[in-house]
Amino acid sequence: MAGVIGLTHAGQYLDDVLFKNNPPYKLKIYKFINNFTSRCKNLHKCLDLNDKKFILETCVRKEYFKMVDNNFKEIVTDLEYRLLTNYVYTLTRDDFNPSTKTQKSLSNKKSALP
């Protein structure tokens, strides 16, 4: 699955693990990541700098860590769980910028458009 899961290296690795193992909960994880990423992108855009750190790193991160624990901890492997929590942690940092080459190049192309 390309797209939002590729925003971080943990997401790319999680995608690779899920693709190779094809667990029955794979689609549930993809849906969670899509919803989470959409929400985080919107929050990064609309929050001002003063509130961003507090809201993202406390409220949103806690909420999504709890969701990962409640929905996935019992059904995923330890590696998948760590990658999911790493993905949540990374996207809820106030200074988040996509860290993969593909996402950086897409971002550069968008900024170069008139």
DSSP file (Angstrom, degrees, kcal/mol; ACC not computed):
  #  RESIDUE AA STRUCTURE BP1 BP2  ACC     N-H-->O    O-->H-N    N-H-->O    O-->H-N    TCO  KAPPA ALPHA  PHI   PSI    X-CA   Y-CA   Z-CA
    1    1 A M              0   0    0      0, 0.0     2,-0.1     0, 0.0     4,-0.1   0.000 360.0 360.0 360.0 114.6    0.0    0.0    0.0
    2    2 A A        +     0   0    0      3,-0.1     2,-0.5     2,-0.1     3,-0.3  -0.272 360.0  51.5 -84.8 180.0    1.6    3.2   -1.1
    3    3 A G  S >  S+     0   0    0      1,-0.2     3,-1.8     2,-0.1   100,-0.1  -0.781 106.6  12.6 101.7-133.8    0.5    6.6    0.1
    4    4 A V  G >  S+     0   0    0     -2,-0.5     3,-1.6     1,-0.3    -1,-0.2   0.782 118.5  62.2 -62.8 -31.5    0.1    7.7    3.7
    5    5 A I  G >  S+     0   0    0     -3,-0.3     3,-0.6     1,-0.3    -1,-0.3   0.728  95.8  65.0 -67.2 -18.5    1.8    4.8    5.3
    6    6 A G  G <   +     0   0    0     -3,-1.8    97,-0.3     1,-0.2    -1,-0.3   0.268  69.7  98.7 -87.4  12.3    5.0    5.8    3.5
    7    7 A L  G <  S+     0   0    0     -3,-1.6    92,-2.1    92,-0.1    93,-0.6   0.797  90.6  27.9 -68.6 -27.3    5.3    9.1    5.4
    8    8 A T  S <> S-     0   0    0     -3,-0.6     4,-2.0    90,-0.2     5,-0.1  -0.863  81.5-115.6-130.6 164.0    7.9    7.6    7.8
    9    9 A H  H  > S+     0   0    0     -2,-0.3     4,-2.4     1,-0.2     5,-0.2   0.869 117.6  55.3 -67.1 -35.5   10.4    4.8    7.7
   10   10 A A  H  > S+     0   0    0      1,-0.2     4,-2.6     2,-0.2    -1,-0.2   0.897 107.5  50.3 -62.8 -39.6    8.5    2.9   10.3
   11   11 A G  H  > S+     0   0    0      2,-0.2     4,-2.5     1,-0.2    -2,-0.2   0.902 110.2  48.8 -64.8 -41.9    5.4    3.1    8.1
   12   12 A Q  H  X S+     0   0    0     -4,-2.0     4,-2.1     2,-0.2    -2,-0.2   0.910 113.2  47.2 -64.2 -41.4    7.3    1.8    5.1
   13   13 A Y  H  X S+     0   0    0     -4,-2.4     4,-2.6     2,-0.2    -2,-0.2   0.907 111.5  51.0 -67.0 -41.4    8.7   -1.1    7.2
   14   14 A L  H  X S+     0   0    0     -4,-2.6     4,-2.8     2,-0.2     5,-0.2   0.914 109.5  51.0 -60.5 -43.7    5.2   -1.9    8.6
   15   15 A D  H  X S+     0   0    0     -4,-2.5     4,-2.4     1,-0.2    -1,-0.2   0.908 110.5  49.3 -60.1 -42.4    3.8   -1.9    5.1
   16   16 A D  H  X S+     0   0    0     -4,-2.1     4,-2.4     2,-0.2    -2,-0.2   0.921 112.2  47.4 -62.9 -45.4    6.5   -4.3    4.1
   17   17 A V  H  X S+     0   0    0     -4,-2.6     4,-2.4     1,-0.2     5,-0.3   0.919 114.0  47.2 -63.0 -44.7    5.9   -6.6    7.0
   18   18 A L  H  X S+     0   0    0     -4,-2.8     4,-2.3     1,-0.2    -1,-0.2   0.876 111.9  50.8 -66.2 -37.3    2.2   -6.6    6.5
   19   19 A F  H  < S+     0   0    0     -4,-2.4    -2,-0.2    -5,-0.2    -1,-0.2   0.920 113.9  43.9 -66.1 -43.5    2.6   -7.3    2.7
   20   20 A K  H  < S+     0   0    0     -4,-2.4    -2,-0.2     1,-0.2    -1,-0.2   0.895 123.9  34.1 -69.4 -40.4    4.9  -10.2    3.3
   21   21 A N  H  < S-     0   0    0     -4,-2.4    -2,-0.2    -5,-0.2    -1,-0.2   0.743  85.0-157.5 -89.6 -24.3    2.9  -11.8    6.1
   22   22 A N     <  -     0   0    0     -4,-2.3    -3,-0.1    -5,-0.3    -4,-0.1   0.910  18.2-168.2  45.5  58.0   -0.6  -10.9    4.9
   23   23 A P    >   -     0   0    0      0, 0.0     3,-1.6     0, 0.0     4,-0.2  -0.325  32.6-112.8 -72.2 159.2   -2.3  -11.2    8.3
   24   24 A P  T 3  S+     0   0    0      0, 0.0     3,-0.3     0, 0.0     4,-0.2   0.700 115.7  55.4 -65.9 -18.1   -6.1  -11.1    8.5
   25   25 A Y  T 3> S+     0   0    0      1,-0.2     4,-1.9    50,-0.1     5,-0.2   0.296  74.6 106.3 -95.7   8.5   -6.0   -7.7   10.3
   26   26 A K  H <> S+     0   0    0     -3,-1.6     4,-2.4     1,-0.2    -1,-0.2   0.907  79.3  47.9 -57.4 -47.0   -4.0   -6.0    7.6
   27   27 A L  H  > S+     0   0    0     -3,-0.3     4,-2.5    -4,-0.2    -1,-0.2   0.856 108.1  55.9 -65.2 -34.3   -6.9   -3.9    6.2
   28   28 A K  H  > S+     0   0    0      2,-0.2     4,-2.1    -4,-0.2    -1,-0.2   0.896 109.1  47.1 -63.4 -40.2   -7.9   -2.9    9.7
   29   29 A I  H  X S+     0   0    0     -4,-1.9     4,-2.7     2,-0.2    -2,-0.2   0.924 111.4  50.5 -66.8 -45.0   -4.4   -1.5   10.3
   30   30 A Y  H  X S+     0   0    0     -4,-2.4     4,-2.5     1,-0.2    -2,-0.2   0.905 110.8  49.0 -60.3 -41.5   -4.4    0.3    6.9
   31   31 A K  H  X S+     0   0    0     -4,-2.5     4,-2.4     2,-0.2     5,-0.2   0.921 111.4  49.7 -64.0 -43.8   -7.8    1.9    7.7
   32   32 A F  H  X S+     0   0    0     -4,-2.1     4,-2.8     1,-0.2     5,-0.2   0.933 112.4  47.6 -58.6 -47.1   -6.5    3.0   11.1
   33   33 A I  H  X S+     0   0    0     -4,-2.7     4,-2.8     2,-0.2     5,-0.3   0.899 110.9  50.9 -65.1 -41.3   -3.4    4.6    9.5
   34   34 A N  H  X S+     0   0    0     -4,-2.5     4,-2.2    -5,-0.2    -1,-0.2   0.941 114.4  43.2 -61.3 -47.2   -5.4    6.3    6.8
   35   35 A N  H  X S+     0   0    0     -4,-2.4     4,-2.1     2,-0.2    -2,-0.2   0.927 116.3  47.7 -64.5 -45.0   -7.8    7.9    9.3
   36   36 A F  H  X S+     0   0    0     -4,-2.8     4,-2.6    -5,-0.2    -2,-0.2   0.921 112.6  48.4 -62.0 -45.5   -5.0    8.8   11.8
   37   37 A T  H  X S+     0   0    0     -4,-2.8     4,-2.8    -5,-0.2     5,-0.2   0.903 110.0  51.6 -65.6 -41.7   -2.8   10.3    9.1
   38   38 A S  H  X S+     0   0    0     -4,-2.2     4,-2.1    -5,-0.3    -1,-0.2   0.928 111.8  47.2 -59.7 -44.6   -5.7   12.4    7.7
   39   39 A R  H  X S+     0   0    0     -4,-2.1     4,-2.4     1,-0.2    -2,-0.2   0.929 113.2  47.9 -64.5 -44.4   -6.5   13.8   11.1
   40   40 A C  H  X S+     0   0    0     -4,-2.6     4,-2.9     2,-0.2     5,-0.2   0.910 109.7  52.3 -64.8 -41.8   -2.8   14.6   11.9
   41   41 A K  H  X S+     0   0    0     -4,-2.8     4,-1.8     1,-0.2    -1,-0.2   0.926 111.4  47.4 -59.6 -43.9   -2.3   16.3    8.5
   42   42 A N  H  X S+     0   0    0     -4,-2.1     4,-2.3    -5,-0.2    -1,-0.2   0.909 112.6  48.9 -63.8 -41.9   -5.3   18.5    9.1
   43   43 A L  H  X S+     0   0    0     -4,-2.4     4,-2.2     1,-0.2    -2,-0.2   0.909 108.6  53.0 -65.1 -41.8   -4.2   19.3   12.7
   44   44 A H  H  < S+     0   0    0     -4,-2.9    -1,-0.2     1,-0.2    -2,-0.2   0.878 113.4  45.4 -59.9 -36.9   -0.7   20.2   11.5
   45   45 A K  H  < S+     0   0    0     -4,-1.8    -2,-0.2    -5,-0.2    -1,-0.2   0.898 119.9  36.1 -73.2 -41.0   -2.2   22.6    9.0
   46   46 A C  H  < S+     0   0    0     -4,-2.3     2,-0.3    -5,-0.1    -2,-0.2   0.686  94.7  89.4 -95.2 -17.7   -4.7   24.3   11.2
   47   47 A L  S  < S-     0   0    0     -4,-2.2     2,-0.1    -5,-0.2    -4,-0.0  -0.573  73.5-126.8 -81.4 140.8   -3.1   24.6   14.6
   48   48 A D    >>  -     0   0    0     -2,-0.3     4,-1.9     1,-0.1     3,-0.7  -0.462  30.1-103.5 -80.6 163.3   -1.0   27.6   15.3
   49   49 A L  H 3> S+     0   0    0      1,-0.2     4,-0.7     2,-0.2    -1,-0.1   0.802 116.2  56.4 -58.9 -34.5    2.6   27.1   16.5
   50   50 A N  H 34 S+     0   0    0      1,-0.2     4,-0.4     2,-0.1    -1,-0.2   0.878 116.8  33.0 -68.3 -38.0    1.8   27.8   20.2
   51   51 A D  H <> S+     0   0    0     -3,-0.7     4,-2.6     1,-0.1     5,-0.3   0.684  99.3  82.8 -90.6 -19.9   -0.9   25.2   20.6
   52   52 A K  H  X S+     0   0    0     -4,-1.9     4,-2.6     1,-0.2     5,-0.5   0.898  90.6  47.4 -56.6 -49.0    0.5   22.6   18.2
   53   53 A K  H  X S+     0   0    0     -4,-0.7     4,-2.2     1,-0.2     5,-0.3   0.936 115.6  44.5 -61.2 -48.0    3.0   21.0   20.6
   54   54 A F  H  >>S+     0   0    0     -4,-0.4     4,-1.5     2,-0.2     5,-1.0   0.949 117.9  42.2 -62.6 -50.4    0.5   20.7   23.5
   55   55 A I  I  <>S+     0   0    0     -4,-2.6     5,-2.6     3,-0.2     6,-0.3   0.938 121.9  38.3 -66.2 -47.7   -2.4   19.4   21.4
   56   56 A L  I  <>S+     0   0    0     -4,-2.6     5,-1.7    -5,-0.3    -2,-0.2   0.948 120.5  42.5 -69.4 -48.6   -0.5   16.9   19.2
   57   57 A E  I  <5S+     0   0    0     -4,-2.2    -1,-0.2    -5,-0.5    -2,-0.2   0.668 129.6  21.5 -81.0 -15.4    2.0   15.6   21.8
   58   58 A T  I  X5S+     0   0    0     -4,-1.5     4,-1.9    -5,-0.3     5,-0.2   0.761 129.5  29.0-110.8 -65.2   -0.4   15.2   24.7
   59   59 A C  I  ><S+     0   0    0     -5,-1.0     4,-2.2     2,-0.2    -3,-0.2   0.968 127.0  36.0 -66.2 -57.4   -4.0   15.0   23.6
   60   60 A V  I  ><S+     0   0    0     -5,-2.6     4,-2.4     1,-0.2     5,-0.2   0.919 118.5  50.2 -67.1 -44.6   -3.8   13.4   20.2
   61   61 A R  H  ><S+     0   0    0     -5,-1.7     4,-2.6    -6,-0.3     5,-0.2   0.929 112.0  47.7 -61.0 -45.8   -0.9   11.1   20.9
   62   62 A K  H  X S+     0   0    0     -4,-1.9     4,-2.2     1,-0.2    -1,-0.2   0.921 111.6  51.2 -60.3 -44.0   -2.5    9.8   24.1
   63   63 A E  H  X S+     0   0    0     -4,-2.2     4,-1.8    -5,-0.2    -1,-0.2   0.918 114.7  41.7 -60.0 -45.5   -5.8    9.2   22.3
   64   64 A Y  H  X S+     0   0    0     -4,-2.4     4,-2.5     2,-0.2    -1,-0.2   0.828 110.9  54.8 -78.0 -31.1   -4.1    7.2   19.4
   65   65 A F  H  X S+     0   0    0     -4,-2.6     4,-2.5    -5,-0.2    -1,-0.2   0.914 109.9  49.4 -62.2 -40.2   -1.8    5.3   21.7
   66   66 A K  H  X S+     0   0    0     -4,-2.2     4,-2.8    -5,-0.2    -2,-0.2   0.905 110.1  50.4 -64.3 -41.1   -4.9    4.2   23.6
   67   67 A M  H  X S+     0   0    0     -4,-1.8     4,-2.8     2,-0.2     5,-0.4   0.911 110.1  49.7 -63.1 -42.6   -6.6    3.2   20.3
   68   68 A V  H  X>S+     0   0    0     -4,-2.5     4,-2.3     2,-0.2     5,-1.3   0.933 113.5  46.9 -62.1 -44.8   -3.5    1.2   19.2
   69   69 A D  H  X5S+     0   0    0     -4,-2.5     4,-0.5     3,-0.2     5,-0.4   0.935 117.4  41.9 -61.4 -47.1   -3.5   -0.6   22.6
   70   70 A N  H  <5S+     0   0    0     -4,-2.8    -2,-0.2     1,-0.2    -1,-0.2   0.873 126.0  31.0 -70.3 -37.8   -7.3   -1.3   22.6
   71   71 A N  H  <5S+     0   0    0     -4,-2.8    -3,-0.2    -5,-0.2    -2,-0.2   0.728 133.5  15.2 -96.4 -23.7   -7.6   -2.3   18.9
   72   72 A F  H >X5S+     0   0    0     -4,-2.3     4,-2.2    -5,-0.4     3,-1.2   0.682  93.5  87.1-127.3 -24.6   -4.3   -3.9   18.0
   73   73 A K  T 3<<S+     0   0    0     -5,-1.3    -4,-0.1    -4,-0.5    -3,-0.1   0.845  97.6  44.1 -55.4 -38.5   -2.1   -4.9   20.9
   74   74 A E  T 34 S+     0   0    0     -5,-0.4    -1,-0.3     1,-0.2    -2,-0.1   0.701 120.5  39.0 -79.5 -19.8   -3.7   -8.3   21.4
   75   75 A I  T <4 S+     0   0    0     -3,-1.2    -2,-0.2     2,-0.1     2,-0.2   0.651 102.8  70.4-108.7 -16.8   -3.8   -9.3   17.7
   76   76 A V  S  < S-     0   0    0     -4,-2.2     2,-0.1     1,-0.1    -4,-0.0  -0.563  82.3-102.9-100.7 164.8   -0.5   -8.0   16.2
   77   77 A T     >  -     0   0    0     -2,-0.2     4,-2.4     1,-0.1     5,-0.2  -0.322  37.3-105.2 -75.1 166.5    3.1   -9.1   16.6
   78   78 A D  H  > S+     0   0    0      1,-0.2     4,-2.5     2,-0.2     5,-0.2   0.899 122.0  51.4 -59.6 -40.9    5.5   -7.2   18.8
   79   79 A L  H  > S+     0   0    0      2,-0.2     4,-2.5     1,-0.2    -1,-0.2   0.939 110.5  47.3 -63.0 -47.4    7.2   -5.8   15.8
   80   80 A E  H  > S+     0   0    0      1,-0.2     4,-2.4     2,-0.2    -1,-0.2   0.890 111.9  51.5 -61.8 -39.5    4.0   -4.6   14.2
   81   81 A Y  H  X S+     0   0    0     -4,-2.4     4,-2.5     2,-0.2     5,-0.2   0.932 110.7  47.4 -63.0 -46.4    2.9   -3.1   17.5
   82   82 A R  H  X S+     0   0    0     -4,-2.5     4,-2.3     1,-0.2    -2,-0.2   0.899 112.5  49.6 -62.9 -40.3    6.2   -1.2   17.9
   83   83 A L  H  X S+     0   0    0     -4,-2.5     4,-2.2     2,-0.2    -1,-0.2   0.898 110.8  49.9 -66.9 -39.7    6.0    0.1   14.3
   84   84 A L  H  X S+     0   0    0     -4,-2.4     4,-2.4     2,-0.2    -2,-0.2   0.937 113.1  45.4 -62.2 -47.2    2.4    1.3   14.8
   85   85 A T  H  X S+     0   0    0     -4,-2.5     4,-2.8     1,-0.2    -2,-0.2   0.870 111.9  52.6 -66.7 -35.1    3.3    3.1   18.0
   86   86 A N  H  X S+     0   0    0     -4,-2.3     4,-2.7    -5,-0.2    -1,-0.2   0.904 108.8  50.4 -64.5 -40.4    6.4    4.6   16.3
   87   87 A Y  H  X S+     0   0    0     -4,-2.2     4,-2.3     2,-0.2    -2,-0.2   0.932 112.6  45.9 -62.0 -46.6    4.2    5.8   13.4
   88   88 A V  H  X S+     0   0    0     -4,-2.4     4,-1.4     1,-0.2    -2,-0.2   0.933 113.6  49.7 -61.9 -46.2    1.8    7.5   15.9
   89   89 A Y  H  < S+     0   0    0     -4,-2.8     3,-0.2     1,-0.2    -2,-0.2   0.924 111.9  47.9 -59.0 -46.0    4.6    9.0   17.8
   90   90 A T  H >< S+     0   0    0     -4,-2.7     3,-1.3     1,-0.2    -1,-0.2   0.917 111.7  47.5 -65.5 -45.1    6.3   10.4   14.8
   91   91 A L  H 3< S+     0   0    0     -4,-2.3    -1,-0.2     1,-0.3    -2,-0.2   0.715 108.2  56.8 -72.2 -18.7    3.2   12.0   13.2
   92   92 A T  T 3< S+     0   0    0     -4,-1.4     2,-0.3    -3,-0.2    -1,-0.3   0.316  79.3 110.6 -95.9   9.9    2.2   13.6   16.5
   93   93 A R  S X  S-     0   0    0     -3,-1.3     3,-1.5    -4,-0.2   -40,-0.0  -0.641  73.0-132.0 -77.1 141.7    5.5   15.5   16.9
   94   94 A D  T 3  S+     0   0    0     -2,-0.3    -1,-0.1     1,-0.3   -41,-0.1   0.767 106.1  47.8 -67.5 -23.7    4.9   19.2   16.4
   95   95 A D  T 3  S+     0   0    0      2,-0.1    -1,-0.3   -42,-0.0    -3,-0.1   0.070  81.9 153.0-103.2  24.0    7.9   19.4   14.1
   96   96 A F    <   +     0   0    0     -3,-1.5    -5,-0.1    -5,-0.1    -6,-0.0  -0.295  12.6 168.0 -61.6 133.0    6.9   16.4   11.9
   97   97 A N        -     0   0    0     -7,-0.1     7,-0.1   -90,-0.1    -2,-0.1  -0.984  47.7 -93.0-136.6 139.8    8.1   16.4    8.3
   98   98 A P        -     0   0    0      0, 0.0   -90,-0.2     0, 0.0   -91,-0.1  -0.254  35.7-160.8 -53.4 138.7    7.9   13.4    6.1
   99   99 A S        +     0   0    0    -92,-2.1     2,-0.3     4,-0.0   -91,-0.2   0.411  55.1  92.1-108.8   1.5   11.1   11.5    6.3
  100  100 A T  S  > S-     0   0    0    -93,-0.6     4,-2.3   -94,-0.2     5,-0.2  -0.671  77.7-121.9 -99.4 155.7   11.2    9.3    3.2
  101  101 A K  H  > S+     0   0    0     -2,-0.3     4,-2.5     1,-0.2     5,-0.2   0.893 111.5  51.9 -59.9 -42.0   12.7   10.3   -0.1
  102  102 A T  H  > S+     0   0    0      1,-0.2     4,-2.4     2,-0.2    -1,-0.2   0.932 111.4  45.8 -62.5 -46.6    9.4    9.8   -2.0
  103  103 A Q  H  > S+     0   0    0    -97,-0.3     4,-2.3     1,-0.2    -1,-0.2   0.874 112.5  51.5 -66.4 -36.7    7.5   12.1    0.4
  104  104 A K  H  X S+     0   0    0     -4,-2.3     4,-2.3     2,-0.2    -1,-0.2   0.910 111.0  47.4 -65.5 -41.4   10.2   14.7    0.3
  105  105 A S  H  X S+     0   0    0     -4,-2.5     4,-2.3     2,-0.2    -2,-0.2   0.893 111.5  50.6 -68.6 -38.0   10.2   14.8   -3.5
  106  106 A L  H  X S+     0   0    0     -4,-2.4     4,-2.2     2,-0.2    -2,-0.2   0.912 110.9  49.6 -62.3 -41.7    6.4   15.0   -3.6
  107  107 A S  H  X S+     0   0    0     -4,-2.3     4,-2.0     1,-0.2    -2,-0.2   0.900 110.3  50.0 -63.6 -41.3    6.5   17.9   -1.1
  108  108 A N  H  X S+     0   0    0     -4,-2.3     4,-1.3     1,-0.2    -1,-0.2   0.885 109.6  51.5 -64.9 -38.9    9.2   19.7   -3.2
  109  109 A K  H  X S+     0   0    0     -4,-2.3     4,-0.9     1,-0.2    -2,-0.2   0.913 109.4  50.0 -64.7 -42.0    7.1   19.2   -6.4
  110  110 A K  H >< S+     0   0    0     -4,-2.2     3,-0.5     1,-0.2    -2,-0.2   0.897 111.0  48.7 -62.9 -40.1    4.0   20.7   -4.6
  111  111 A S  H 3< S+     0   0    0     -4,-2.0    -1,-0.2     1,-0.2    -2,-0.2   0.752 107.6  56.1 -73.6 -22.2    6.0   23.7   -3.4
  112  112 A A  H 3< S+     0   0    0     -4,-1.3    -1,-0.2    -3,-0.2    -2,-0.2   0.670  85.8  99.3 -82.6 -17.2    7.4   24.3   -6.9
  113  113 A L    <<        0   0    0     -4,-0.9    -3,-0.0    -3,-0.5    -4,-0.0  -0.424 360.0 360.0 -70.3 144.5    4.0   24.5   -8.5
  114  114 A P              0   0    0      0, 0.0    -1,-0.1     0, 0.0    -3,-0.1   0.507 360.0 360.0 -70.9 360.0    2.7   28.1   -9.2
